[in-house]
Amino acid sequence: MATFYEEALVALHAQHLDEAQTLFQRTVVAQQRAGEASFYLGVIAHIRKDNEATLAHFKEYVRIGVVSNDFYATLGSVVRALGQIGEETRAYLQYNRLLPNATAVKTVAGPRGLAVEPWHFSASKMNLHPRRMEEYQDLPKLIETYVLPGHLPEKPLFDRSSILLTVGSCFAEELNRYIAESGMTTGWVCVPPGLNNTFAVRQFFEWCITGEQSSDSYWYDEQDGGAIKWKPEVERDTYLANVKAAAGFVFTIGLAEVWEDTQTKTTFWRGIPKSIYDPARHVCRMSTVEENAANMRRLVDLVHSVAPNAQIIFTLSPVPLKATFEDRSCITADCVSKSTLRVAIEQVTRAGLPRVAYWPSFEIVRWLSGHLPFPMYGDDGNVRHVNRQAVKLILDAFMKHYYTAPPSP
């Protein structure tokens, strides 16, 4: 003989809400599966848009908290039977965290799907992730409220006459152009294009400041079909003078993949000239968090040895890899590359080093983009290019917090 609970489910599948409600109420009285019956009474009340009854039934369900192993399978069949109404109800349940843990339900007989007591929260110490879609309509406010906390100077560090050297690609180039067009002082140091990684930047500054070529660097370029040692066209003394005069540096890091000579254990500044490439000797590999963090710490020490009061700001390029030489998809390789660099930057900036900070342009582009009504890339037709609106938002926010009397947006 079918129980009240089983009969109630049959009625609910047929969308006979009155009959299902009566049978679930009898189930509660009979103390058969009272928790689940209260749950479905809440579902019926929600379908009928009876908010008071919905809250009362789910409160009782949470109080009892015990569900059976077949709870999720039963709920799935109910949702499918109810069609669009069922999907809307499931969305309501998920949003309000009214579903027990699915894994626990499948593996433990009669578990308590909900916590016995609330977890500890401290409202005064929490920074929340935005929860309402309407918050994404005001991007400047969203960035100020949810992205920049913890990454801002106590007061602006630069003025219109401050020399700020931007190093690397993407944000560094955009910032350099933005400042220059605003009639302010800036400069841009170009490491070899095509390989903007921490090895290249660190090796370049070792040469600028010490005059020595790093023992682990390989300064190759290709010219007229032959490999030559790469050296900047500008004299080292000019670079060094600019470094000493700078009030701040913005280092934009882009890649974690590097080309390495496996025999000499040296790292190439950029790609390998075709004329010398040897597949048995030259490999492209993903550098480690530890290697990149060590490169950045060395870079900080180098800069502060000649410009002790300079502010150093690290950023991570949001531009994805164009290709990978690893035996996996470029998209997953890009995820590992960016994650490796972001963790390395976090280690360095969290170490309490003086005058070292991070600017979260990467998070503004990558972490907000999935919730925005417009794409963060490709407004010029190139899907790897960050769109101009996003670039402007990032630069305006940077100028607002790092510069006294910044130019008007």
C-alpha positions as CSV (number, residue, x, y, z in Angstrom):
1,M,0.0,0.0,0.0
2,A,1.3,3.4,-1.0
3,T,2.1,5.9,1.8
4,F,0.7,9.4,2.0
5,Y,4.1,10.7,1.0
6,E,4.2,8.5,-2.2
7,E,0.6,9.4,-3.1
8,A,1.5,13.1,-2.6
9,L,4.4,12.8,-5.0
10,V,2.1,11.2,-7.7
11,A,-0.3,14.1,-7.2
12,L,2.5,16.7,-7.4
13,H,3.8,15.1,-10.6
14,A,0.3,15.5,-12.1
15,Q,0.3,19.1,-10.9
16,H,-2.8,18.4,-8.7
17,L,-1.6,20.9,-6.1
18,D,-4.6,20.8,-3.8
19,E,-4.5,17.0,-3.5
20,A,-0.7,17.0,-3.1
21,Q,-0.9,19.6,-0.4
22,T,-3.5,17.6,1.6
23,L,-1.4,14.4,1.3
24,F,1.8,16.1,2.4
25,Q,0.0,17.5,5.4
26,R,-1.1,14.0,6.4
27,T,2.5,12.8,6.0
28,V,3.6,15.5,8.5
29,V,0.9,14.4,10.9
30,A,1.8,10.8,10.5
31,Q,5.5,11.6,11.1
32,Q,6.6,9.5,8.2
33,R,8.9,11.8,6.2
34,A,8.0,15.0,7.9
35,G,11.1,16.9,6.8
36,E,10.6,16.2,3.1
37,A,6.9,16.7,3.3
38,S,7.4,20.1,4.8
39,F,9.9,20.8,2.0
40,Y,7.3,20.0,-0.7
41,L,4.6,22.0,1.2
42,G,7.0,24.9,0.9
43,V,7.4,24.2,-2.9
44,I,3.6,24.2,-3.4
45,A,3.3,27.4,-1.4
46,H,6.0,29.0,-3.5
47,I,4.3,28.0,-6.7
48,R,1.1,29.6,-5.4
49,K,3.1,32.7,-4.5
50,D,2.0,32.5,-0.9
51,N,5.2,33.9,0.7
52,E,4.0,33.6,4.3
53,A,3.2,29.9,3.9
54,T,6.4,29.3,2.0
55,L,8.6,30.7,4.7
56,A,6.6,28.8,7.4
57,H,7.0,25.4,5.7
58,F,10.7,25.9,4.8
59,K,11.4,27.0,8.4
60,E,9.9,23.7,9.6
61,Y,11.9,21.8,7.0
62,V,15.1,23.4,8.2
63,R,14.2,22.7,11.8
64,I,13.7,19.0,11.1
65,G,16.6,18.9,8.6
66,V,16.5,15.1,7.9
67,V,16.2,13.8,4.3
68,S,16.5,10.4,2.8
69,N,18.9,9.0,0.3
70,D,16.5,9.3,-2.7
71,F,15.7,13.0,-1.9
72,Y,17.6,14.4,-4.9
73,A,16.3,11.9,-7.4
74,T,12.8,12.5,-6.2
75,L,13.2,16.3,-6.4
76,G,14.7,16.0,-9.9
77,S,11.6,14.1,-11.2
78,V,9.3,16.6,-9.6
79,V,11.1,19.5,-11.2
80,R,11.0,17.8,-14.6
81,A,7.3,17.1,-14.2
82,L,6.5,20.7,-13.3
83,G,8.3,22.0,-16.3
84,Q,9.1,25.8,-16.3
85,I,7.4,26.2,-12.9
86,G,9.7,23.5,-11.5
87,E,12.9,25.1,-12.9
88,E,11.9,28.5,-11.4
89,T,11.2,26.8,-8.1
90,R,14.6,25.0,-8.2
91,A,16.3,28.4,-8.9
92,Y,14.5,29.9,-5.8
93,L,15.6,27.0,-3.6
94,Q,19.2,27.3,-4.8
95,Y,19.3,31.0,-4.4
96,N,18.0,30.8,-0.8
97,R,20.3,27.8,0.0
98,L,17.3,25.6,0.8
99,L,18.8,22.4,-0.7
100,P,20.9,20.0,1.5
101,N,24.3,18.8,0.4
102,A,23.9,16.5,-2.6
103,T,26.9,14.3,-1.8
104,A,25.8,13.7,1.8
105,V,22.3,12.8,0.6
106,K,23.7,10.2,-1.8
107,T,26.2,8.6,0.6
108,V,24.7,8.7,4.1
109,A,21.4,7.3,5.2
110,G,19.2,9.9,6.8
111,P,21.8,12.7,7.1
112,R,21.3,16.2,8.3
113,G,21.6,18.1,5.1
114,L,21.7,21.5,6.8
115,A,24.2,22.7,9.5
116,V,23.1,22.1,13.1
117,E,24.0,25.8,13.8
118,P,25.0,28.8,11.6
119,W,28.6,29.2,10.7
120,H,30.6,32.1,12.3
121,F,30.5,35.3,10.3
122,S,31.8,38.7,11.2
123,A,30.1,41.4,9.2
124,S,32.7,44.0,10.2
125,K,35.5,41.9,8.7
126,M,33.9,40.5,5.6
127,N,34.3,41.8,2.1
128,L,31.5,40.3,0.0
129,H,31.2,39.2,-3.6
130,P,28.5,41.2,-5.4
131,R,25.3,39.2,-5.4
132,R,22.8,41.3,-7.3
133,M,23.0,41.7,-11.0
134,E,21.9,45.4,-10.8
135,E,25.2,46.1,-9.0
136,Y,27.0,45.4,-12.3
137,Q,25.1,48.3,-14.0
138,D,27.4,50.9,-12.3
139,L,30.9,49.6,-13.1
140,P,32.9,52.4,-11.5
141,K,31.1,51.9,-8.2
142,L,31.3,48.1,-8.5
143,I,35.1,48.4,-9.0
144,E,35.5,50.7,-6.0
145,T,33.3,48.6,-3.8
146,Y,34.3,45.0,-4.7
147,V,37.6,45.0,-6.5
148,L,39.9,47.7,-5.1
149,P,39.6,47.2,-1.3
150,G,43.0,46.1,0.1
151,H,44.9,47.4,-3.0
152,L,44.8,51.1,-2.5
153,P,47.5,53.5,-1.1
154,E,46.7,55.3,2.1
155,K,47.0,58.5,0.1
156,P,48.0,59.4,-3.5
157,L,51.7,58.8,-4.1
158,F,52.3,60.7,-7.3
159,D,51.7,64.2,-8.7
160,R,51.8,65.6,-12.2
161,S,55.6,65.9,-12.2
162,S,56.3,62.4,-10.9
163,I,58.3,60.2,-13.2
164,L,56.5,56.8,-13.5
165,L,58.2,54.1,-15.5
166,T,55.8,51.5,-17.0
167,V,57.4,48.2,-17.9
168,G,56.0,45.4,-19.9
169,S,52.9,45.3,-22.1
170,C,49.2,45.9,-22.0
171,F,48.4,47.9,-18.8
172,A,51.9,49.4,-18.8
173,E,51.6,50.7,-22.3
174,E,48.0,51.9,-21.8
175,L,49.0,53.7,-18.6
176,N,52.0,55.3,-20.3
177,R,49.9,56.6,-23.1
178,Y,47.1,57.8,-20.7
179,I,49.5,59.7,-18.5
180,A,51.4,61.2,-21.5
181,E,48.1,62.4,-23.2
182,S,47.1,64.0,-19.9
183,G,50.3,66.2,-20.0
184,M,51.9,64.4,-17.1
185,T,55.4,62.9,-16.7
186,T,55.9,59.2,-17.6
187,G,58.3,56.9,-19.3
188,W,58.1,53.4,-20.8
189,V,60.9,50.8,-20.6
190,C,60.6,48.2,-23.3
191,V,61.9,44.7,-22.5
192,P,62.2,42.5,-25.6
193,P,58.7,42.2,-27.1
194,G,57.0,38.8,-27.3
195,L,58.2,37.4,-24.0
196,N,57.1,39.6,-21.1
197,N,57.8,37.3,-18.3
198,T,59.5,37.8,-14.9
199,F,62.8,36.3,-16.1
200,A,63.1,38.8,-18.9
201,V,62.2,41.8,-16.7
202,R,64.4,40.8,-13.9
203,Q,67.4,40.1,-16.3
204,F,66.8,43.4,-18.0
205,F,67.0,45.4,-14.8
206,E,70.0,43.4,-13.6
207,W,71.8,44.6,-16.7
208,C,70.5,48.2,-16.3
209,I,71.5,48.5,-12.7
210,T,74.6,46.3,-12.3
211,G,75.9,46.3,-15.9
212,E,76.2,42.5,-15.7
213,Q,74.3,39.9,-17.8
214,S,72.5,37.4,-15.7
215,S,74.1,33.9,-15.7
216,D,70.7,32.3,-16.4
217,S,69.8,34.6,-19.4
218,Y,70.1,34.0,-23.1
219,W,70.1,37.2,-25.0
220,Y,69.3,36.1,-28.5
221,D,67.8,37.9,-31.4
222,E,67.5,37.0,-35.1
223,Q,69.1,39.3,-37.7
224,D,69.7,38.4,-41.4
225,G,69.1,34.8,-40.6
226,G,71.7,34.6,-37.9
227,A,71.6,34.6,-34.1
228,I,73.3,37.5,-32.3
229,K,73.4,38.7,-28.7
230,W,70.6,41.1,-28.0
231,K,71.5,44.5,-26.4
232,P,69.3,47.6,-26.1
233,E,70.0,50.4,-28.6
234,V,69.9,52.9,-25.7
235,E,73.1,53.0,-23.6
236,R,72.8,51.4,-20.1
237,D,73.7,54.8,-18.4
238,T,70.5,56.3,-19.9
239,Y,68.4,53.5,-18.6
240,L,70.0,53.7,-15.2
241,A,69.5,57.4,-14.9
242,N,65.8,56.9,-15.7
243,V,65.5,54.2,-13.1
244,K,67.1,56.4,-10.4
245,A,64.9,59.3,-11.2
246,A,61.6,57.4,-11.1
247,A,59.1,57.9,-8.4
248,G,57.4,54.7,-9.2
249,F,57.3,51.6,-11.5
250,V,54.4,49.6,-12.9
251,F,55.5,46.1,-13.9
252,T,53.0,44.3,-16.0
253,I,53.6,40.5,-16.1
254,G,52.1,38.5,-18.9
255,L,53.5,35.0,-19.4
256,A,54.6,32.1,-17.3
257,E,55.7,29.9,-20.2
258,V,59.4,30.3,-21.0
259,W,61.8,28.9,-23.6
260,E,64.8,27.2,-22.0
261,D,68.1,25.7,-23.1
262,T,68.1,22.3,-21.3
263,Q,71.9,22.0,-21.7
264,T,72.9,25.3,-20.2
265,K,69.7,25.8,-18.1
266,T,69.4,29.3,-19.4
267,T,66.2,31.1,-20.3
268,F,65.6,33.0,-23.5
269,W,64.6,36.6,-23.4
270,R,62.0,36.0,-26.2
271,G,61.3,33.2,-28.8
272,I,64.1,31.2,-30.2
273,P,65.5,32.2,-33.6
274,K,64.6,29.6,-36.2
275,S,68.3,29.3,-37.3
276,I,69.4,27.9,-34.0
277,Y,66.3,26.0,-32.8
278,D,67.1,22.4,-31.7
279,P,64.0,20.4,-30.6
280,A,66.3,18.1,-28.6
281,R,67.8,21.0,-26.7
282,H,65.2,23.8,-26.5
283,V,61.9,23.4,-24.7
284,C,59.0,25.6,-23.8
285,R,57.9,25.0,-20.2
286,M,55.6,26.5,-17.6
287,S,57.7,28.2,-15.0
288,T,56.8,27.8,-11.3
289,V,55.3,30.0,-8.7
290,E,58.6,29.9,-6.8
291,E,60.7,30.9,-9.8
292,N,58.4,33.9,-10.6
293,A,58.2,35.0,-7.0
294,A,62.0,34.9,-6.7
295,N,62.4,36.9,-9.9
296,M,60.0,39.6,-8.6
297,R,61.7,39.8,-5.2
298,R,65.1,40.2,-6.9
299,L,63.5,42.9,-9.1
300,V,62.3,44.8,-6.0
301,D,65.7,44.6,-4.4
302,L,67.4,45.8,-7.6
303,V,65.1,48.8,-8.0
304,H,65.2,49.8,-4.4
305,S,69.0,49.6,-4.3
306,V,69.2,52.7,-6.6
307,A,65.7,54.2,-6.1
308,P,64.9,53.4,-2.4
309,N,61.8,55.6,-2.2
310,A,60.2,54.4,-5.4
311,Q,56.8,52.7,-5.3
312,I,56.6,49.4,-7.2
313,I,53.3,48.3,-8.5
314,F,52.8,44.8,-10.1
315,T,49.9,44.1,-12.4
316,L,48.9,40.9,-14.3
317,S,48.0,41.2,-18.0
318,P,44.5,40.0,-18.7
319,V,45.3,39.3,-22.3
320,P,45.2,35.5,-22.9
321,L,48.0,33.4,-24.4
322,K,48.0,33.5,-28.2
323,A,49.3,29.9,-28.4
324,T,51.0,27.3,-26.3
325,F,53.7,24.8,-27.1
326,E,52.5,22.4,-24.4
327,D,50.5,19.3,-25.2
328,R,47.2,20.7,-24.1
329,S,44.6,23.3,-25.0
330,C,45.7,26.9,-25.1
331,I,42.8,27.9,-22.9
332,T,43.8,25.6,-20.0
333,A,47.4,26.5,-20.4
334,D,46.4,30.2,-20.2
335,C,44.5,29.5,-17.0
336,V,47.6,27.8,-15.5
337,S,49.9,30.6,-16.7
338,K,47.8,33.4,-15.2
339,S,47.2,31.5,-12.0
340,T,50.9,30.8,-11.6
341,L,51.7,34.5,-12.0
342,R,48.9,35.7,-9.8
343,V,49.9,33.4,-6.9
344,A,53.6,34.5,-7.3
345,I,52.5,38.2,-7.2
346,E,50.4,37.5,-4.1
347,Q,53.4,35.9,-2.3
348,V,55.6,39.0,-3.1
349,T,53.0,41.7,-2.3
350,R,51.8,39.9,0.9
351,A,55.4,39.6,2.3
352,G,55.3,43.1,3.8
353,L,57.9,44.5,1.5
354,P,57.9,48.3,1.8
355,R,56.6,50.3,-1.2
356,V,55.3,47.2,-3.1
357,A,51.7,46.8,-4.2
358,Y,49.4,45.1,-6.6
359,W,46.9,46.7,-8.9
360,P,43.9,44.3,-9.8
361,S,43.4,45.2,-13.4
362,F,43.4,41.4,-14.2
363,E,40.5,40.8,-11.8
364,I,38.5,43.7,-13.2
365,V,38.7,42.2,-16.7
366,R,38.6,38.5,-16.0
367,W,36.5,38.2,-12.9
368,L,33.8,40.7,-13.7
369,S,33.4,39.9,-17.3
370,G,31.1,36.9,-16.8
371,H,28.4,39.0,-15.3
372,L,28.5,42.0,-17.6
373,P,25.9,42.8,-20.4
374,F,28.8,43.5,-22.8
375,P,32.0,41.6,-23.6
376,M,35.3,42.6,-22.1
377,Y,37.2,41.7,-25.2
378,G,37.0,42.1,-28.9
379,D,35.3,45.5,-29.6
380,D,38.0,46.0,-32.3
381,G,37.4,42.6,-33.8
382,N,40.3,40.9,-32.0
383,V,39.0,38.6,-29.2
384,R,42.3,38.9,-27.3
385,H,42.1,42.7,-27.0
386,V,40.5,44.2,-23.9
387,N,37.8,46.6,-25.0
388,R,38.3,50.4,-24.6
389,Q,35.6,50.9,-22.0
390,A,37.3,48.4,-19.7
391,V,40.7,49.9,-20.2
392,K,39.4,53.4,-19.5
393,L,37.7,52.3,-16.3
394,I,40.9,50.7,-15.0
395,L,43.0,53.7,-15.9
396,D,40.6,56.2,-14.4
397,A,40.5,54.2,-11.1
398,F,44.3,54.0,-11.0
399,M,44.7,57.8,-11.6
400,K,42.1,58.6,-9.0
401,H,43.8,56.7,-6.2
402,Y,47.5,57.1,-7.1
403,Y,47.7,60.7,-8.3
404,T,47.0,64.0,-6.6
405,A,44.8,66.2,-8.8
406,P,44.4,63.5,-11.5
407,P,43.1,64.6,-14.9
408,S,39.4,64.5,-15.5
409,P,38.2,61.2,-16.9
